[in-house]
Structures are given as C-alpha cells and as structure tokens.
Amino acid sequence: MSGTLSSAVWLLPVLPLLGAAVLLLAGRRSDAWGHLLGCATALVSFALGVAFFVDMLGRDAAERVVHQTLFSWVPVGELQVDFGLQLDQLSVCFVLLITGVGSLIHIYSVGYMAHDPERRRFFAYLNLFLAAMLLLVLADNFLGLYVGWEGVGLASYLLIGFWQYKPSAAAAAKKAFVVNRVGDMGLVLAIMIMFSTFGSIEFADVFTRADAASEGVLTAIGLALLLAACGKSAQVPLQSWLGDAMEGPTPVSALIHAATMVTAGVYLIVRSNAIFDLAPNAQLAVVIVGAVTLLFGAIIGCAKDDIKKALAASTMSQIGYMVLAAGLGPAGYAFAIMLLLTHGFFKAGLFLGAGSVMHGMNDEVNMRRYGGLRTVMPITFVTFGLGYLAIIGIPPFSGFFSKDKIIEAAFAAEGVQGVVLGTVTLLGAGLTAFYMTRVMLMTFFGQPRWASGASDARGDVPVADPHESPGVMTVPMILLAVGSVAAGALLAVGSSLQHWLEPVVGAHHGEPALPVWAITALTLVVVLAGVAVAYRQYARQPIPEVAPAKVTAFTAAARKDLYGDAFNEAALMRPGQELTRTLVTVDGRGVDGAVNGFAALVGGTSMRVRRLQTGFVRSYALFMFAGAALLVATMLVRLW
C-alpha cells in the first residue's frame, strides 16, 4: 500500500469523531448546518475506505496489511501498549460496511429528523457512533478495541435515549447500558487473562503465542469473549435490551442493527479465531449460543405487532446465524462475515422502510393499523419488498447466497452435531419466511386499516394520511435495495470473500454430508412453506385491528419475548437485590458496628479516665507521693 495512503488510516475514525466534537461544542450555532457536517464526515470516511480497499486489491495478500502506530499509550512496567491501528482484509470489510451503510443512514436522517429541534445533536451522536465502531474494528490490540467497544456503548445509550423526555426511551437506554455492562465485564476479564498469560494484549502477540497456552486458559478467554459478544450482539442470555432499543429514532435502529453495534460481537469472535480454534469447548459454547438465539429471535418475531420490534427480533435471529457460523471455526468464519455484510444492506433497508411507513402513518408502529400501503407508498413497498426477499433467502437475492452457505456449513459439522445444527438452521429459515411474510402482508397488503380511527387503551388513534417519503429518504432506501439484490452474488462468485479473508481466518475445504443442491432445494421448500403458512393466516382472512386476547401459551410467551425479562428478573435482579440488602446489613451491623463499637469503647474509656483530672493540687501531690512510694518499694524489693 502506498506510503501516503497507509499513513492516513487514522483519518477513518478521526473524521467522524471530529464532526461529533464540532457539533457538540458549537451548540445551537451549528443548527443550520450541523446535519450537513455530519453527513460530510461520514461520506469522506467512506471515500477513504473505498480508496484503501481498491489499493488493497492491487497488492499481494502478504502486503495488504497496514499497521500504524500513533503514539505510546500505556507505558507502565511490563504493560507496554501503543495506540496502534491495523487495516487488513477483515477490518476493511467492516470499514466499508460501517461508513457506507452509515452514510446512507445519515442522509436518510436529514429527512427523517427534519422537524426535530435537536437534529444537530442527533447527528453528533451518529458521528460518535461511527467513530467508536471504526476504532473498534481498526485497533491492533484488545485495549484499543475495548475503548471503541465502550464508545459504541456510550453512543448507543445516547441515541436510544435521544428522546429522553419519553419515560420509555429513558428506561430503554438505561436497560441497554446496564445489560451491555454485564457483557463488557467479559471483555475486561479476557484482557486481564491475556496479559497474565501472554504478557501482552497486542493481537499479533496474543494470536502467535496462543498455541503455547493451556486449553483451560484458552477456554476461559474464549468464554469471556463470548460473554462480551452476547452483550453487544444481543445473544442469549443478554438479548433483552434489543427490543426495547426500538424506542430510539428509526435511523438509530437501522444503524445499531445493520452496520454497527450488533455486529461487534461477531467481529470479536472472528478476529479472535486463533483462540477459539484452540479451545473446542469455547467454540462449542459459541455454536450453542448462536443456535439458541437463532430460534429465540425467530419465535419472538412471529408474534410481534410492532413493526420495529418484529425487525429487532429478526436481527437477533440473523446475528444468531452469524454467531453459529463463527462457532464452526474455519468452516464458518467467512460465511459469518458474508451474512453480516449482506445483512447490513437488507436489514438497513428494512428498518429505513419501516421508518418511511411510520413517517407517513403519524409514527404509528402497530402493523394491525396498516394494510394496503403498497398503493400509496410504492417506492417504500418495492424497496422493503426487495429487502424481504433477501432476508428470507429467495434466489438470486443476497440472503440466498449468504444464509444458505451457513446452512451448508451446519450440515457439514461432524456426526449428530451436523444433523442438529442443520435442522436448527433450516427451522430458522422457515420461521424467518413466516414472520417476514407476516410483516409484508400486514403492512402493504389487504384492506387499509388506517382510515378507521380505531382506538385502544391509549384513546382515539388519529386517522392517518399515508404518503411517500421525500427523496432524501427514498434514495438511500433505493441504494440499499440494490445492495440487497446484488451484494450476495458479488461476494459469493468464485468464493471471492472466502479467498479474501483466508489470510485472517484461514482456509477450509470441507464439504457437507448432503449434496449442495439437495440442501438448497430443501431450504427453499422450507422457506416456501413458511411463506405459505403466513399467506394462509394473514392474506386469506381479515386481520383484526386489536390483537386477540385469547392465544395459545406459545404465542403468549412469544409476545413476552419468551420471558427473557422475567428470567433476568428472577435469576439476576432479585438475587442481586437480596445480595445487596445482605451486604448492606453486614456493612451496617458488622463492619460499621465493629468500627462504631471500638470508637464507643475508646470514647467511654476516655470519659472515665479524664475524671482522674480533678484540678486539686492536693490530689496531684497524693498521686505523686503514691508513685514515689511505689517506686521506692519496687527498688527495695529488688535489692532485697
């Protein structure tokens, strides 16, 4: 890579960080142009990312990695950490996704947030989000990654709670912050174990020395990293924050779900492949978490009437696919990244499409009050529909190429594990087809339910006047729809992405037990079955404007997110409260009691002793005489 270009890697995170700083420090003075600066910094970062990628393409694999050390960061004893950046085949994929999709979301936000008085602050937070995520994927050591990791957590807290005057938004931001802190402890522990074991936290040192560590140590590091990934990527058991995060503005949902936050956990696992490849038990745990979350999110998505929460459950499930693939080792790393990249296009398009629907429906999110919107919002309908076809895996859309590869990799696993994982991924594909078809039918087809002025516990719902969104919103949706159609084929032709990532994640040449054509045919049959079931239920009969009160236990559980919050409350919050009360009692009656008791003893003793100070000379003379007599008597006894 050319010297001038390689020395500019630091500009990738600094440009959006500078934009955030200017917008926050300038305050109201930047209201008129703040959104333009926010978009400009994201677009310039994207242009730089494209330049780096093009330059990489013209070089041999061994010459594509760029290291840039900016300054000595932590020179403390044996802990010597430089603030360094690393741009390689893996990180450049994330750079293009973050800045490319992030820029489109910035542009979309210009229209979506046009009437918000705090739009300038919103763009500052978006820029901060991009800067933190770029630092996360560009750092060449785990401490730098951790700074970006925490920066993403801060930015998500600010954006989810952007409308903090709404109690629900404030509570959702706090919930996301707290749940992610639990996961973050895993990354902290992993970094500590790495330094204790390897004497370094640099990627190059840790990964090259990993084979010298015991399997137990590597398993501990792997499980700690998995805990961190569960928090950021909303995987079981730390998934409960993701649905509530929909309280933020819709562009935030698109940014979190498609291009930044929830992809961080997948990046962490794939980046740490050298550790997981040597820790089979940790790798198995990754597979189990991914498989469980895959089904967990899909089941929840089948019962959500809130369009954004249905898409949020979908993200949970799709990230589950990626985590499962990453747990398969070299057989799945590249496919996890392939789905991550294609998911960035179609999920961002779906969320922006949902925002467009809300824009024309007085911010209504209940799909039971939609219906028939394809005729009044044709661009939104077409772009959303292309994203829908991509996510359910219909050929030749991007999801078909990426998700099917994970299903093939699952079936290729050894023995019973292959059968179980293959079945789970197939079932997830069928459920995805069902709930996404449900979203399409309830939103864009059937009779309009938005003109009835239906009411619920909140009171009368105003009659909506749905209309197509302005061009500043529809153009990003169109571009993302193009990506939903083409990205999968571009990544899959000639196994291009696998070859591109081989220097980072290794190569794999295994084949599934079943022929590829058979797996593809079986997957399409399952997907079409899911579409058919949804069509029968939501297209061939009227959709009630109020969800039925009497439902099966399965549906009731899905509506309550499979009792994820109830589990967290019973397993974590209540025991935590009891532990806190116990510690307060021990501290108050034990520690404080001992301290206060000793102080009372000293105080009481001093009260009694000071009574000996009477102020009478005769008393002092008597004590002096008694002391002298005692001294003389002692001397006489010793002489005797």
Legacy VTK file of the C-alpha trace (Angstrom):
# vtk DataFile Version 3.0
C-alpha trace
ASCII
DATASET POLYDATA
POINTS 640 float
0.000 0.000 0.000
1.317 3.430 -0.883
3.024 5.241 1.954
0.823 8.336 1.706
-2.377 6.296 1.783
-1.251 3.952 4.566
-0.325 6.884 6.777
-3.912 8.176 6.530
-5.599 5.209 8.254
-6.062 7.295 11.395
-8.373 9.638 9.473
-11.050 6.942 9.232
-12.184 7.206 12.888
-10.936 10.751 13.453
-13.114 12.408 10.800
-16.481 11.398 12.334
-15.045 11.962 15.813
-14.076 15.496 14.779
-17.560 16.021 13.365
-19.122 14.939 16.653
-16.831 17.236 18.634
-17.603 20.258 16.433
-21.355 19.708 16.583
-21.401 19.218 20.344
-19.098 22.149 21.115
-20.659 24.557 18.626
-24.092 24.036 20.144
-27.027 25.940 18.671
-24.739 27.857 16.351
-24.491 24.721 14.195
-28.225 24.021 13.964
-28.426 25.316 10.394
-25.569 23.205 9.022
-24.892 20.513 11.612
-26.638 17.770 9.649
-24.570 18.617 6.560
-21.311 18.330 8.501
-22.424 15.022 9.989
-23.155 13.598 6.538
-19.936 15.006 5.072
-17.648 13.387 7.647
-19.335 10.005 7.145
-19.109 10.263 3.346
-15.439 11.282 3.375
-14.644 8.342 5.669
-16.454 6.073 3.218
-14.467 7.508 0.309
-11.242 6.837 2.223
-12.386 3.297 2.946
-13.045 2.682 -0.756
-9.601 4.058 -1.601
-7.956 1.697 0.901
-9.927 -1.252 -0.476
-9.058 -0.501 -4.109
-5.393 -0.135 -3.191
-5.510 -3.465 -1.352
-6.965 -5.245 -4.383
-3.858 -4.417 -6.395
-1.463 -5.990 -3.907
-0.440 -9.480 -2.845
-2.076 -10.903 0.273
1.124 -10.542 2.312
1.346 -6.836 1.508
-2.241 -5.872 2.237
-1.965 -5.415 5.999
-1.286 -1.874 7.209
-0.032 -1.137 10.734
0.108 2.400 12.004
1.410 3.287 15.470
0.251 6.740 16.513
1.837 7.138 19.949
2.942 5.321 23.099
-0.244 4.857 25.073
0.278 2.798 28.248
3.993 2.576 29.183
3.511 1.085 32.661
6.040 -1.521 33.824
5.544 -4.728 31.890
2.353 -3.390 30.280
3.554 -1.558 27.191
0.693 -0.668 24.836
0.938 1.592 21.812
-2.095 3.284 20.315
-1.985 1.462 17.017
-4.312 0.775 14.093
-4.437 -2.237 11.811
-6.176 -2.331 8.437
-6.382 -5.807 6.957
-8.748 -7.919 4.880
-11.206 -8.348 7.760
-11.236 -4.800 9.112
-11.625 -3.217 5.663
-14.861 -5.182 5.172
-16.224 -3.609 8.340
-14.902 -0.175 7.401
-16.823 -0.283 4.117
-19.982 -1.541 5.836
-19.861 0.956 8.691
-19.091 4.006 6.588
-21.134 3.004 3.518
-24.373 1.979 5.188
-23.744 4.548 7.927
-23.528 7.337 5.351
-26.835 6.309 3.790
-28.442 6.323 7.238
-27.010 9.801 7.841
-28.541 11.056 4.598
-31.878 9.416 5.384
-31.832 11.082 8.810
-31.728 14.528 7.192
-35.330 13.992 6.119
-36.476 11.804 8.994
-35.290 14.235 11.675
-36.047 17.410 9.678
-38.507 18.787 12.227
-36.658 17.730 15.381
-35.256 20.759 17.226
-32.268 18.683 18.371
-31.302 17.385 14.933
-27.790 18.794 15.252
-27.208 16.837 18.465
-28.609 13.712 16.817
-26.038 13.919 14.022
-23.286 14.475 16.578
-24.253 11.208 18.263
-24.405 9.411 14.888
-20.880 10.612 14.118
-19.715 9.493 17.563
-21.215 6.069 16.900
-19.318 5.711 13.620
-16.049 6.880 15.182
-16.317 4.389 18.056
-17.185 1.488 15.774
-14.351 2.330 13.388
-11.881 2.404 16.276
-13.232 -0.954 17.448
-12.539 -2.679 14.125
-9.266 -0.854 13.363
-7.465 -1.256 16.704
-4.455 -3.576 16.636
-4.766 -4.567 20.296
-7.520 -5.544 22.698
-7.246 -2.379 24.791
-7.864 -0.173 21.777
-10.724 -2.461 20.795
-12.106 -2.052 24.317
-12.091 1.756 24.015
-14.102 1.510 20.808
-16.306 -1.120 22.443
-17.193 1.229 25.292
-17.570 4.156 22.891
-20.199 2.191 20.984
-21.967 1.506 24.284
-21.968 5.205 25.164
-23.211 6.261 21.734
-25.980 3.653 21.799
-27.089 4.913 25.218
-27.253 8.488 23.919
-29.104 7.542 20.727
-31.584 5.056 22.191
-32.493 7.631 24.833
-32.351 10.565 22.405
-35.991 11.382 23.117
-35.320 11.181 26.849
-38.491 13.116 27.665
-40.285 9.823 26.945
-40.012 7.588 30.040
-39.973 4.505 27.815
-36.970 5.821 25.852
-35.056 6.738 29.004
-35.753 3.305 30.500
-34.717 1.544 27.269
-31.409 3.443 27.138
-30.668 2.569 30.751
-31.539 -1.082 30.136
-29.229 -1.292 27.114
-26.454 0.359 29.095
-26.770 -1.966 32.107
-27.102 -5.199 30.115
-24.102 -4.287 27.991
-22.043 -3.570 31.100
-22.570 -7.206 32.104
-21.149 -8.344 28.781
-18.342 -5.803 28.932
-17.030 -7.452 32.075
-16.302 -10.488 29.924
-14.013 -8.444 27.686
-12.286 -6.942 30.726
-11.649 -10.394 32.184
-10.396 -11.706 28.847
-7.900 -8.843 28.556
-6.646 -9.482 32.099
-6.167 -13.200 31.436
-4.373 -12.437 28.160
-1.893 -10.106 29.825
-1.326 -12.536 32.663
-0.742 -15.425 30.247
0.989 -13.844 27.275
2.455 -10.672 28.785
0.814 -8.656 26.005
-2.593 -7.660 24.662
-1.455 -6.927 21.103
-3.302 -9.035 18.515
-0.057 -10.245 16.930
1.453 -11.329 20.263
-1.667 -12.990 21.650
-2.521 -14.918 18.494
1.015 -16.145 17.791
1.533 -17.268 21.401
-1.890 -18.864 21.816
-0.679 -22.380 20.970
1.720 -22.228 23.933
-1.100 -21.692 26.456
-3.088 -24.480 28.082
-6.512 -25.382 26.752
-8.074 -24.385 30.067
-6.700 -20.847 29.842
-7.778 -20.504 26.220
-11.242 -21.802 27.098
-11.521 -19.217 29.860
-10.510 -16.442 27.439
-12.921 -17.751 24.800
-15.868 -17.900 27.206
-15.112 -14.391 28.473
-15.007 -13.099 24.889
-18.290 -14.906 24.194
-19.899 -13.165 27.164
-18.787 -9.828 25.720
-20.163 -10.783 22.302
-23.509 -11.787 23.833
-23.906 -8.318 25.296
-23.092 -6.290 22.179
-24.736 -8.654 19.677
-27.853 -9.305 21.808
-27.373 -13.053 22.092
-28.943 -15.255 24.744
-28.827 -14.638 27.691
-28.060 -10.906 27.209
-30.603 -10.261 24.454
-33.312 -8.458 26.429
-32.184 -4.908 25.608
-32.545 -5.153 21.834
-36.342 -4.965 21.539
-36.615 -2.044 23.940
-33.901 -0.197 21.983
-36.551 0.477 19.319
-37.626 3.448 21.446
-34.900 5.471 19.732
-35.458 7.196 16.365
-35.718 4.707 13.496
-32.357 5.676 11.901
-30.770 4.633 15.200
-32.395 1.229 14.898
-31.024 0.873 11.369
-27.525 1.906 12.470
-27.451 -0.373 15.519
-28.916 -3.390 13.753
-27.282 -3.203 10.353
-23.906 -1.506 10.432
-22.531 -1.113 13.921
-23.347 -2.301 17.390
-24.788 -5.790 16.987
-22.076 -6.750 14.510
-19.345 -6.020 17.067
-19.727 -9.365 18.823
-19.381 -11.291 15.570
-16.267 -9.266 14.730
-14.762 -10.032 18.155
-15.217 -13.782 17.739
-13.921 -13.894 14.169
-10.980 -11.605 14.973
-10.082 -13.925 17.897
-10.252 -17.050 15.729
-6.741 -18.146 16.780
-8.002 -18.516 20.363
-11.277 -20.256 19.557
-9.632 -22.713 17.148
-7.514 -23.987 20.068
-10.405 -24.050 22.571
-13.033 -26.521 21.286
-15.208 -26.185 24.386
-15.424 -22.422 23.963
-16.124 -22.953 20.266
-18.955 -25.329 21.147
-20.392 -22.724 23.523
-20.382 -20.205 20.655
-22.298 -22.653 18.455
-24.868 -23.351 21.180
-25.444 -19.650 21.887
-25.872 -18.935 18.181
-28.280 -21.839 17.632
-30.424 -20.971 20.648
-30.562 -17.269 19.764
-31.346 -18.065 16.139
-34.563 -19.806 17.176
-35.203 -17.474 20.104
-35.349 -14.369 17.926
-37.310 -16.060 15.148
-40.012 -17.262 17.528
-40.358 -13.792 19.085
-40.596 -12.222 15.625
-43.608 -14.400 14.799
-45.751 -12.694 17.463
-44.766 -9.007 17.307
-47.272 -6.463 16.010
-44.834 -3.550 16.392
-43.037 -3.392 13.033
-39.745 -2.234 14.547
-39.776 -4.879 17.277
-40.524 -7.569 14.699
-37.436 -6.433 12.776
-35.441 -6.279 16.021
-36.309 -9.905 16.759
-35.258 -10.698 13.207
-31.863 -9.095 13.843
-31.409 -11.197 16.961
-32.093 -14.309 14.893
-29.851 -13.294 11.974
-26.960 -12.489 14.316
-27.577 -15.940 15.794
-26.869 -17.394 12.355
-23.607 -15.440 12.217
-22.515 -16.494 15.708
-23.335 -20.126 14.939
-21.242 -19.931 11.775
-18.361 -18.313 13.663
-18.525 -21.179 16.173
-17.941 -23.673 13.364
-14.373 -22.417 13.048
-12.645 -22.128 9.657
-15.675 -23.817 8.103
-17.866 -20.865 9.018
-15.834 -17.698 9.664
-16.056 -16.379 6.104
-19.751 -17.260 5.852
-20.474 -15.412 9.114
-18.867 -12.303 7.630
-20.690 -12.808 4.320
-24.086 -12.854 6.047
-23.005 -9.918 8.207
-22.215 -7.819 5.129
-25.339 -8.735 3.170
-27.438 -8.335 6.313
-26.111 -4.792 6.571
-27.822 -3.949 3.280
-31.181 -5.649 3.632
-31.690 -5.009 7.329
-30.807 -1.319 6.995
-33.231 -1.135 4.065
-35.953 -2.857 6.073
-35.546 -0.514 9.035
-35.451 2.583 6.855
-38.536 1.240 5.083
-40.237 0.839 8.447
-39.261 4.422 9.250
-40.758 5.555 5.946
-44.019 3.793 6.807
-44.023 5.453 10.226
-43.272 8.806 8.597
-46.474 8.515 6.594
-48.546 6.991 9.399
-48.218 9.551 12.204
-45.455 7.459 13.817
-47.791 4.503 14.228
-45.834 1.254 14.697
-48.682 -1.233 15.121
-48.968 -3.246 11.909
-52.573 -4.052 12.717
-53.341 -0.426 11.825
-51.568 -0.586 8.457
-52.730 -2.559 5.430
-52.878 -1.671 1.739
-49.916 0.723 1.879
-48.357 -0.598 -1.345
-50.616 1.649 -3.429
-49.872 4.877 -1.549
-46.186 4.238 -0.798
-44.908 2.446 -3.918
-41.191 3.193 -3.502
-41.243 2.109 0.129
-43.149 -1.020 -0.876
-40.690 -2.030 -3.602
-37.540 -1.333 -1.573
-38.949 -3.022 1.537
-40.088 -5.940 -0.611
-36.607 -6.448 -2.057
-35.182 -6.495 1.467
-37.882 -9.009 2.420
-36.936 -11.333 -0.447
-33.277 -11.027 0.541
-33.754 -11.848 4.211
-35.871 -14.929 3.583
-33.286 -16.243 1.118
-35.047 -16.247 -2.241
-32.580 -16.577 -5.154
-30.874 -14.550 -6.537
-31.088 -12.087 -3.643
-28.188 -11.608 -1.233
-29.617 -13.594 1.662
-29.839 -16.696 -0.510
-26.082 -16.740 -1.115
-25.064 -15.916 2.442
-27.555 -17.736 4.646
-27.564 -20.916 2.553
-23.796 -21.154 2.963
-24.257 -21.202 6.743
-26.897 -23.908 6.436
-24.477 -25.949 4.319
-21.691 -25.407 6.861
-24.031 -26.505 9.661
-24.863 -29.756 7.864
-21.140 -30.296 7.266
-20.417 -30.477 11.010
-19.385 -33.895 12.261
-21.867 -36.550 13.355
-25.009 -35.736 15.289
-23.934 -32.120 15.654
-24.317 -31.658 11.903
-27.836 -33.077 11.915
-28.899 -30.935 14.884
-27.352 -27.713 13.614
-28.602 -28.289 10.087
-32.129 -28.835 11.389
-31.946 -25.722 13.567
-30.786 -23.538 10.692
-33.499 -24.941 8.410
-36.159 -24.313 11.038
-34.862 -20.782 11.489
-35.152 -20.218 7.731
-38.781 -21.361 7.788
-39.635 -19.151 10.755
-37.896 -16.196 9.098
-40.007 -16.672 5.987
-43.150 -16.829 8.139
-42.651 -13.715 10.250
-41.268 -11.589 7.432
-44.150 -12.571 5.152
-46.440 -11.663 8.036
-44.819 -8.225 8.201
-45.219 -7.715 4.437
-48.851 -8.804 4.364
-49.932 -6.841 7.437
-48.194 -3.683 6.223
-48.612 -3.494 2.459
-51.447 -5.855 1.507
-55.080 -6.405 2.420
-57.643 -3.767 3.219
-56.478 -0.438 4.689
-56.977 -0.415 8.439
-55.524 3.033 8.932
-58.606 5.021 7.985
-60.901 3.586 10.626
-59.776 5.668 13.560
-59.530 2.573 15.690
-58.933 3.073 19.381
-57.215 1.201 22.136
-56.176 1.801 25.727
-54.343 4.937 24.657
-57.543 6.540 23.345
-58.525 7.518 19.817
-55.866 6.986 17.198
-55.924 9.831 14.659
-56.792 8.941 11.080
-53.547 8.627 9.156
-52.756 10.175 5.790
-50.086 7.823 4.404
-47.852 9.253 1.703
-44.496 8.514 0.141
-41.419 9.859 1.893
-39.299 12.658 0.381
-36.378 11.913 -1.919
-33.739 12.404 0.778
-35.255 9.347 2.489
-36.180 7.202 -0.521
-32.814 7.474 -2.332
-30.886 5.729 0.499
-33.644 3.099 0.584
-33.239 2.507 -3.166
-29.456 2.156 -2.886
-29.797 -0.303 -0.010
-32.356 -2.266 -2.034
-29.809 -2.534 -4.868
-27.339 -3.919 -2.334
-29.961 -6.386 -1.117
-30.230 -7.708 -4.656
-26.587 -7.715 -5.750
-24.327 -7.972 -2.693
-24.700 -11.696 -2.160
-23.777 -12.619 -5.715
-20.785 -10.271 -5.686
-19.451 -11.856 -2.507
-20.193 -15.450 -3.489
-18.972 -15.552 -7.111
-15.847 -17.686 -7.215
-15.749 -17.832 -3.415
-14.267 -14.349 -3.569
-14.913 -13.408 0.049
-13.537 -16.705 1.369
-10.292 -16.204 -0.556
-10.124 -12.563 0.527
-10.397 -13.466 4.231
-8.128 -16.542 4.155
-5.044 -14.672 5.469
-7.022 -13.667 8.558
-9.360 -16.601 9.287
-7.683 -19.487 7.477
-8.932 -21.766 4.717
-11.402 -24.637 4.845
-12.130 -27.202 2.157
-14.720 -29.442 3.825
-17.952 -30.467 2.139
-21.421 -31.103 3.650
-22.620 -34.665 4.007
-25.577 -33.920 1.723
-25.122 -32.607 -1.819
-25.259 -28.817 -2.023
-28.154 -28.908 -4.483
-30.149 -31.067 -2.068
-29.582 -28.652 0.822
-30.539 -25.706 -1.407
-33.716 -27.435 -2.572
-34.643 -28.444 0.978
-34.053 -24.896 2.237
-36.249 -23.400 -0.476
-39.021 -25.879 0.315
-38.900 -24.896 3.991
-38.863 -21.183 3.126
-41.823 -21.517 0.760
-43.686 -23.486 3.420
-43.181 -20.589 5.849
-44.447 -18.143 3.231
-47.491 -20.327 2.542
-48.433 -20.621 6.213
-48.184 -16.859 6.674
-50.189 -16.231 3.494
-52.952 -18.539 4.664
-53.141 -16.872 8.049
-52.762 -13.199 7.119
-53.880 -12.859 3.494
-56.904 -15.147 3.230
-58.731 -13.779 6.239
-59.250 -10.321 7.737
-56.646 -9.066 10.191
-58.241 -7.807 13.425
-57.201 -4.305 14.404
-56.736 -5.433 18.008
-54.652 -8.484 18.797
-56.761 -11.402 20.040
-56.773 -11.671 23.811
-57.121 -15.457 23.789
-53.988 -17.031 22.368
-52.004 -20.200 22.821
-49.390 -20.420 25.537
-46.718 -20.431 22.826
-47.966 -17.154 21.318
-48.311 -15.577 24.752
-44.722 -16.497 25.549
-43.504 -15.105 22.228
-45.347 -11.826 22.835
-43.492 -11.543 26.137
-40.128 -12.205 24.458
-40.106 -15.792 25.731
-39.997 -14.371 29.247
-36.459 -13.069 28.818
-37.120 -10.129 31.136
-38.860 -12.367 33.657
-35.875 -14.716 33.649
-33.418 -11.869 34.125
-35.514 -10.515 36.969
-35.788 -13.895 38.696
-32.241 -15.101 38.038
-30.291 -11.866 38.266
-32.189 -8.829 39.533
-33.968 -10.315 42.563
-30.931 -12.295 43.776
-28.850 -9.168 43.166
-31.216 -7.112 45.290
-31.097 -9.685 48.077
-27.313 -9.812 47.881
-27.186 -6.025 48.074
-29.503 -5.965 51.090
-27.363 -8.628 52.780
-24.167 -6.711 52.103
-25.753 -3.503 53.402
-26.788 -5.331 56.563
-23.338 -6.861 57.010
-21.750 -3.483 56.378
-24.113 -1.640 58.721
-24.230 -4.106 61.576
-20.925 -5.878 61.074
-18.263 -3.572 59.656
-19.817 -0.295 60.814
-20.861 -1.960 64.085
-17.296 -3.020 64.829
-15.875 0.397 63.931
-18.532 2.278 65.857
-18.222 -0.112 68.803
-14.470 0.408 69.042
-14.987 4.167 68.840
-17.564 3.952 71.628
-15.133 1.905 73.726
-12.381 4.476 73.291
-14.807 7.298 73.984
-16.207 5.641 77.113
-12.749 4.835 78.429
-11.584 8.413 77.905
-14.671 9.706 79.712
-13.798 7.615 82.746
-10.057 8.306 82.662
-10.450 12.062 82.411
-12.320 12.047 85.735
-8.911 11.499 87.327
-8.084 15.084 86.335
-9.746 16.856 89.323
-7.790 20.145 89.310
-6.945 19.914 93.074
-3.236 20.287 93.995
-3.581 18.002 96.980
-4.855 15.211 94.759
-1.930 15.560 92.381
0.514 15.651 95.381
-1.075 12.482 96.706
-0.637 10.719 93.358
2.965 11.912 93.177
3.641 10.654 96.718
1.983 7.319 95.943
4.019 6.968 92.771
7.276 7.793 94.568
6.423 5.344 97.339
5.673 2.631 94.769
8.969 3.322 93.029
10.933 3.142 96.331
9.166 -0.033 97.332
9.991 -1.639 93.979
13.676 -0.765 94.328
13.823 -2.115 97.878
12.220 -5.383 96.811
14.728 -5.819 94.002
17.647 -5.041 96.377
16.292 -7.456 98.926
LINES 1 641
640 0 1 2 3 4 5 6 7 8 9 10 11 12 13 14 15 16 17 18 19 20 21 22 23 24 25 26 27 28 29 30 31 32 33 34 35 36 37 38 39 40 41 42 43 44 45 46 47 48 49 50 51 52 53 54 55 56 57 58 59 60 61 62 63 64 65 66 67 68 69 70 71 72 73 74 75 76 77 78 79 80 81 82 83 84 85 86 87 88 89 90 91 92 93 94 95 96 97 98 99 100 101 102 103 104 105 106 107 108 109 110 111 112 113 114 115 116 117 118 119 120 121 122 123 124 125 126 127 128 129 130 131 132 133 134 135 136 137 138 139 140 141 142 143 144 145 146 147 148 149 150 151 152 153 154 155 156 157 158 159 160 161 162 163 164 165 166 167 168 169 170 171 172 173 174 175 176 177 178 179 180 181 182 183 184 185 186 187 188 189 190 191 192 193 194 195 196 197 198 199 200 201 202 203 204 205 206 207 208 209 210 211 212 213 214 215 216 217 218 219 220 221 222 223 224 225 226 227 228 229 230 231 232 233 234 235 236 237 238 239 240 241 242 243 244 245 246 247 248 249 250 251 252 253 254 255 256 257 258 259 260 261 262 263 264 265 266 267 268 269 270 271 272 273 274 275 276 277 278 279 280 281 282 283 284 285 286 287 288 289 290 291 292 293 294 295 296 297 298 299 300 301 302 303 304 305 306 307 308 309 310 311 312 313 314 315 316 317 318 319 320 321 322 323 324 325 326 327 328 329 330 331 332 333 334 335 336 337 338 339 340 341 342 343 344 345 346 347 348 349 350 351 352 353 354 355 356 357 358 359 360 361 362 363 364 365 366 367 368 369 370 371 372 373 374 375 376 377 378 379 380 381 382 383 384 385 386 387 388 389 390 391 392 393 394 395 396 397 398 399 400 401 402 403 404 405 406 407 408 409 410 411 412 413 414 415 416 417 418 419 420 421 422 423 424 425 426 427 428 429 430 431 432 433 434 435 436 437 438 439 440 441 442 443 444 445 446 447 448 449 450 451 452 453 454 455 456 457 458 459 460 461 462 463 464 465 466 467 468 469 470 471 472 473 474 475 476 477 478 479 480 481 482 483 484 485 486 487 488 489 490 491 492 493 494 495 496 497 498 499 500 501 502 503 504 505 506 507 508 509 510 511 512 513 514 515 516 517 518 519 520 521 522 523 524 525 526 527 528 529 530 531 532 533 534 535 536 537 538 539 540 541 542 543 544 545 546 547 548 549 550 551 552 553 554 555 556 557 558 559 560 561 562 563 564 565 566 567 568 569 570 571 572 573 574 575 576 577 578 579 580 581 582 583 584 585 586 587 588 589 590 591 592 593 594 595 596 597 598 599 600 601 602 603 604 605 606 607 608 609 610 611 612 613 614 615 616 617 618 619 620 621 622 623 624 625 626 627 628 629 630 631 632 633 634 635 636 637 638 639
